[in-house]
């Protein structure tokens, strides 16, 4: 199958996305906006998208991120449903999980495994497509309330054009991980996909959610993903995000989280794939004693660009946040990390630490890191730091003296550097598969 690609301008690329129409396709059902509130949200999102347009390097938050490769393609909406078999996605599956599968943005019930969780209230967990729950009061109450589609063009595009999405509502404890798998397939023309996810955690609830973006074959596609998470009082959520799209894909992700009183939000975000990727994560403390833990890893090579922007808002007393982000850049890759922690005037007793640690494996690779603290309260304990370096020469010498080749020694040390993030994932089978992925990438030929 031949990929059709035509170099166009930034303005033309954006205009083509705005003119896109979502086509109803089997077996999915397009969220047409028959619900009045959704129709109003879609209309507002389109208006905001037109006003915002794509960001440029003149925008401070985008000054290190080269989006020009994205603008070289004219992306088309996906008009037909690709029928996959369980064997096509077997390598991505998490044994024993509750699973929702979306193919090119469309829900595939045949590949999903909901068990009893597909029924509202069963075992305190509801997992379904948004189409099936569009009349649910939880969806109407929380949908498009966290993501900043009024300030972010990509969030606005998603809100206007998303076709379906995942809905997770937990009132008790989810015994098994909830795996939301988004698969992008190869198309004749570059395609635009709009994954969506809404997670609502009721008071005292517990769950692990794995948000997974993967590609089949090496097609050119643009995934514009939005996730909204609400944790009510004393809830606990382990949120894992894996981005492993194909090398010619583009991925822009936006995640907004509201963390209630006494709640714990623990996130691990991994970026392995895509030609250009960006992940914006914004977590807001919404009650006293909330805890936010953010761990991240970008592992890139060749000409890949991976950008991670995070923001933590401490707005209530005695909040805690701990963040560790790592980048490994090889070849001529470019990794960006910008992490901002804001302690507001009413957030006395805040305890926050932020660390950015980065590893350069090539003289052509580049890493820009910018941890930031903005503190408007004297009664706090906050610290941050950043390091960028190469593989430790003494450690390399030690392994070589034990009989390892230089290449093997470098691979093992790089893997050990990444493993500190991977092992924080509370799903052993996923930890094992991701560790193999890292070792395979480390063993690849450098460019």
C-alpha positions in Angstrom: 0.0 0.0 0.0 1.4 3.4 -1.0 1.3 6.3 1.4 0.2 9.5 -0.2 2.0 12.6 1.2 2.0 16.1 -0.1 4.0 19.0 1.5 1.6 21.8 2.5 1.7 24.9 4.7 1.0 25.1 8.4 -2.2 27.1 7.6 -3.3 24.6 5.0 -2.7 21.6 7.3 -4.8 23.3 10.1 -7.6 24.3 7.6 -7.8 20.8 6.3 -8.2 19.4 9.9 -11.0 22.0 10.6 -12.8 20.9 7.5 -12.7 17.3 8.4 -15.9 15.4 8.9 -16.3 12.3 11.0 -17.9 9.6 9.1 -20.2 7.1 10.8 -18.6 3.7 10.3 -19.3 0.1 11.4 -19.1 -1.1 14.1 -18.7 2.3 15.8 -21.4 4.9 16.2 -20.4 8.5 15.9 -21.3 10.8 18.8 -23.2 13.2 16.6 -24.2 15.6 19.4 -27.8 14.6 19.6 -27.5 15.4 23.3 -28.0 19.2 23.5 -25.1 19.7 25.9 -22.6 17.8 23.7 -23.7 19.7 20.6 -23.0 23.0 22.4 -19.6 21.8 23.5 -18.7 20.7 20.0 -19.7 24.1 18.5 -17.7 26.0 21.1 -14.7 23.8 20.6 -14.8 24.5 16.8 -15.0 28.2 17.4 -12.0 28.0 19.8 -10.0 25.9 17.4 -10.5 28.5 14.6 -9.4 31.3 16.9 -6.3 29.5 18.4 -4.7 27.8 15.3 -1.6 25.7 15.6 1.1 27.0 18.0 4.4 28.2 16.7 7.9 28.6 18.2 6.8 32.1 19.2 4.7 30.5 21.9 6.9 30.1 25.0 5.6 26.6 25.7 6.4 25.5 22.2 9.7 27.3 21.5 11.8 24.1 21.6 9.3 21.9 19.7 9.7 21.7 16.0 6.2 20.9 14.6 7.2 21.5 11.0 7.2 17.7 10.1 3.5 17.6 11.1 2.7 20.4 8.7 4.0 18.5 5.7 1.0 16.3 5.5 -2.7 16.8 4.7 -4.5 14.7 7.2 -7.8 13.1 6.3 -10.5 11.8 8.7 -10.8 8.0 8.8 -13.8 6.9 6.8 -13.7 3.1 7.1 -13.3 0.7 10.0 -10.2 -1.5 9.8 -11.1 -5.0 11.0 -8.4 -6.5 13.1 -8.0 -9.9 14.7 -6.9 -10.7 18.3 -3.6 -11.9 16.8 -2.9 -8.4 15.3 -2.8 -6.9 18.8 -1.6 -9.8 20.8 1.8 -8.3 21.6 0.1 -5.3 23.2 -2.3 -7.2 25.5 -2.1 -7.3 29.3 -3.2 -10.7 30.6 -6.0 -10.6 33.1 -7.0 -7.0 32.4 -10.3 -5.4 31.7 -9.7 -4.2 28.1 -11.2 -1.5 25.8 -9.8 -1.5 22.3 -10.2 1.4 19.8 -9.0 1.0 16.2 -8.3 4.3 14.4 -10.5 6.0 17.1 -13.4 3.7 16.7 -14.5 1.2 19.5 -14.1 -2.5 18.6 -16.3 -4.6 20.9 -14.9 -7.8 19.4 -11.4 -7.1 20.5 -12.4 -5.7 23.9 -12.8 -7.8 27.1 -15.0 -6.0 29.6 -16.1 -9.0 31.8 -18.7 -7.8 34.4 -17.3 -4.3 34.4 -19.3 -3.4 31.3 -22.4 -3.2 33.4 -23.0 -0.1 35.5 -22.3 -0.8 39.2 -21.0 -4.4 38.8 -18.2 -4.7 41.3 -18.1 -0.9 41.6 -16.5 -0.5 38.2 -18.0 0.7 34.9 -15.9 0.5 31.8 -17.4 1.2 28.4 -17.3 3.4 25.3 -18.5 7.0 25.6 -21.1 6.3 22.9 -22.8 3.8 25.2 -22.7 6.1 28.2 -23.5 9.5 26.6 -26.7 9.8 28.7 -24.8 9.0 31.9 -25.0 11.9 34.4 -21.3 11.4 35.1 -20.4 12.0 31.5 -22.4 15.1 31.2 -21.1 16.4 34.5 -17.4 15.9 33.9 -16.8 15.7 30.1 -14.9 18.7 28.7 -14.7 20.3 32.2 -11.0 19.5 32.9 -9.3 19.7 29.5 -8.5 23.3 28.5 -10.1 23.3 25.0 -10.6 27.0 25.3 -6.8 27.6 25.5 -5.3 24.7 23.6 -5.9 24.2 19.8 -5.2 20.5 19.9 -7.7 19.9 22.8 -10.2 22.0 20.9 -9.8 19.9 17.7 -10.2 16.7 19.7 -13.4 18.0 21.4 -14.9 18.9 18.1 -14.0 15.8 16.1 -13.6 12.9 18.5 -15.8 10.0 17.4 -15.8 7.8 20.5 -13.8 7.3 23.6 -13.3 5.4 26.9 -15.4 5.9 30.0 -14.2 4.6 33.3 -16.3 5.1 36.5 -15.0 3.5 39.7 -17.1 3.5 42.9 -15.2 0.6 44.7 -12.0 -1.1 43.9 -11.0 -2.4 40.5 -9.3 -5.8 41.1 -7.8 -6.0 37.6 -5.9 -3.3 35.6 -8.1 -1.4 33.1 -6.3 -1.4 29.8 -7.4 1.2 27.2 -5.7 0.3 24.0 -5.7 2.7 21.0 -4.4 1.1 17.8 -3.6 3.2 14.7 -3.4 1.3 11.4 -1.8 2.1 8.1 -4.0 4.0 5.6 -3.6 5.1 2.0 -3.6 8.7 3.0 -2.3 10.3 6.2 -5.1 10.1 8.8 -6.3 12.1 11.8 -7.4 10.2 14.9 -9.0 11.7 18.0 -8.8 9.4 21.0 -10.7 10.5 24.1 -10.9 9.2 27.7 -12.8 10.2 30.8 -12.0 8.6 34.2 -14.1 9.4 37.3 -13.0 8.0 40.7 -15.6 8.2 43.4 -14.6 8.7 47.1 -12.4 5.9 48.6 -12.2 4.1 45.2 -9.1 2.4 43.9 -8.0 1.5 40.3 -5.1 1.1 37.9 -5.7 2.4 34.4 -3.3 1.8 31.5 -3.7 4.2 28.6 -1.8 2.6 25.6 -1.2 4.1 22.1 0.3 1.7 19.6 0.7 1.5 15.8 0.5 -1.4 13.3 2.8 -1.1 10.3 4.5 2.1 9.5 1.8 4.5 8.4 1.6 8.3 8.7 -1.1 9.3 11.1 -1.9 12.1 13.6 -3.2 11.1 17.0 -4.7 14.0 18.9 -5.6 12.5 22.3 -7.4 14.1 25.3 -7.8 12.5 28.7 -9.7 13.9 31.7 -9.4 12.4 35.2 -11.4 13.3 38.3 -10.4 11.9 41.7 -12.9 12.6 44.5 -12.0 12.6 48.2 -9.6 9.8 49.3 -9.5 8.1 45.9 -6.4 6.4 44.6 -5.5 6.0 40.9 -2.4 4.5 39.3 -2.4 6.0 35.8 0.0 4.5 33.2 0.4 6.1 29.8 2.4 4.3 27.1 3.0 6.0 23.7 4.6 3.6 21.3 3.3 4.8 17.9 5.1 3.9 14.7 8.1 6.0 13.7 6.3 8.1 11.0 3.4 8.9 13.3 2.6 12.2 15.1 1.2 12.2 18.6 -0.1 15.1 20.7 -1.6 14.2 24.0 -3.3 16.3 26.7 -4.2 15.0 30.2 -6.0 17.1 32.8 -6.4 15.8 36.4 -8.4 17.1 39.4 -7.2 15.6 42.7 -9.6 15.7 45.6 -9.0 15.9 49.3 -6.8 13.1 50.6 -6.5 11.5 47.2 -3.4 10.0 45.6 -2.8 10.4 41.8 0.3 8.4 40.7 1.1 8.7 37.0 3.8 7.0 34.9 4.2 8.3 31.3 6.4 6.7 28.7 7.2 8.0 25.2 8.9 5.6 22.9 7.4 6.1 19.4 6.3 8.7 16.9 8.3 11.1 14.7 7.0 14.0 16.8 5.3 13.6 20.2 4.1 15.9 22.9 2.4 15.2 26.2 0.9 17.9 28.3 -0.1 16.8 31.8 -1.8 19.2 34.2 -2.7 18.1 37.7 -4.6 20.4 40.1 -4.9 19.8 43.9 -8.5 20.3 44.7 -8.5 19.6 48.4 -6.3 19.4 51.5 -3.8 16.7 51.8 -3.9 15.5 48.2 -0.8 13.7 46.8 0.5 13.8 43.2 3.3 11.6 42.0 4.5 11.9 38.4 7.1 9.7 36.8 8.1 10.0 33.1 10.5 8.5 30.6 11.3 9.5 27.0 13.4 7.1 25.0 14.1 8.3 21.5 16.6 8.0 18.6 17.0 8.9 15.0 15.3 12.2 14.3 12.5 11.8 16.8 11.2 14.7 18.9 9.6 14.0 22.3 8.3 16.9 24.4 6.8 16.5 27.9 5.2 19.5 29.6 3.8 19.1 33.1 2.1 21.5 35.5 1.2 20.8 39.1 -1.0 23.3 40.9 -1.0 23.2 44.7 -4.1 25.2 45.7 -4.9 23.8 49.2 -2.9 23.1 52.4 -0.6 20.2 53.1 -0.4 18.9 49.5 2.5 16.7 48.4 4.0 16.2 45.0 7.0 14.1 43.8 8.2 14.1 40.2 11.0 12.3 38.4 11.4 12.6 34.7 14.1 11.0 32.6 15.1 11.4 28.9 17.4 9.1 26.9 18.3 10.6 23.5 20.3 8.8 20.8 21.1 9.6 17.2 20.0 13.1 16.3 16.9 13.0 18.5 15.6 15.9 20.6 13.9 15.5 23.9 12.2 18.4 25.8 11.0 18.5 29.4 9.3 21.4 31.0 7.9 20.8 34.5 6.2 23.6 36.4 5.1 23.4 40.1 2.9 26.3 41.3 2.3 26.8 45.0 -0.7 29.1 45.5 -1.1 31.5 48.4 -3.5 29.2 50.3 -1.3 26.1 50.0 0.5 26.2 53.3 2.5 23.2 54.3 3.1 22.1 50.7 5.9 19.5 50.2 7.1 19.3 46.6 10.2 17.8 44.9 11.0 17.7 41.2 13.9 16.0 39.4 14.9 15.9 35.8 17.6 13.5 34.9 18.8 13.0 31.3 21.2 10.8 29.3 22.8 11.7 26.0 24.0 8.7 24.0 25.1 10.6 20.9 27.0 13.8 20.1 24.1 14.9 17.8 21.3 14.3 20.3 19.9 17.2 22.2 18.0 17.5 25.5 16.3 20.8 26.8 15.1 20.6 30.4 13.5 23.3 32.4 12.1 22.4 35.9 10.3 25.4 37.4 9.0 26.4 40.8 6.6 29.3 41.4 5.9 29.7 45.1 3.5 32.2 46.7 3.5 30.9 50.2 6.3 31.0 52.8 5.2 27.8 54.7 6.4 25.3 52.2 9.2 22.8 51.5 10.1 22.7 47.8 13.1 21.7 45.8 14.0 20.9 42.2 17.0 20.0 40.0 18.1 18.9 36.6 21.1 17.0 35.2 22.2 16.2 31.6 25.1 13.9 31.0 26.6 10.9 29.3 27.1 7.3 30.4 29.4 7.2 33.4 32.9 6.3 32.3 33.8 4.4 35.5 30.6 2.2 35.2 31.4 1.5 31.6 35.0 0.6 32.4 33.8 -1.7 35.2 31.5 -3.7 32.9 34.1 -3.9 30.1 36.6 -5.2 32.6 34.2 -8.0 33.3 34.1 -9.1 29.7 31.2 -7.1 28.2 31.7 -5.4 24.9 31.4 -1.7 24.9 28.1 -1.8 23.0 26.6 -4.3 25.4 27.9 -2.4 28.4 26.3 0.8 27.1 23.0 -1.0 26.5 22.9 -2.4 30.1 23.7 1.0 31.7 21.0 2.7 29.6 18.5 0.1 30.5 19.3 0.5 34.2 18.9 4.2 33.9 15.4 3.7 32.4 14.4 0.9 34.7 14.0 3.2 37.7 10.9 4.6 35.9 9.6 1.3 34.4 9.6 -0.6 37.7 7.2 1.9 39.2 4.4 0.5 37.0 2.1 -1.7 39.2 1.5 -4.2 36.3 4.2 -6.9 36.3 3.5 -8.2 32.8 3.7 -4.7 31.4 6.9 -4.0 33.2 8.4 -7.2 31.6 7.3 -6.3 28.1 8.4 -2.7 28.3 11.8 -3.8 29.7 12.2 -6.0 26.6 11.2 -3.1 24.4 13.9 -0.9 26.0 16.6 -3.6 25.6 15.6 -4.1 21.9 15.8 -0.3 21.3 19.2 -0.1 23.1 20.5 -2.9 20.9 19.4 -1.1 17.7 21.8 0.5 15.2 22.5 4.1 16.1 21.9 6.7 13.4 
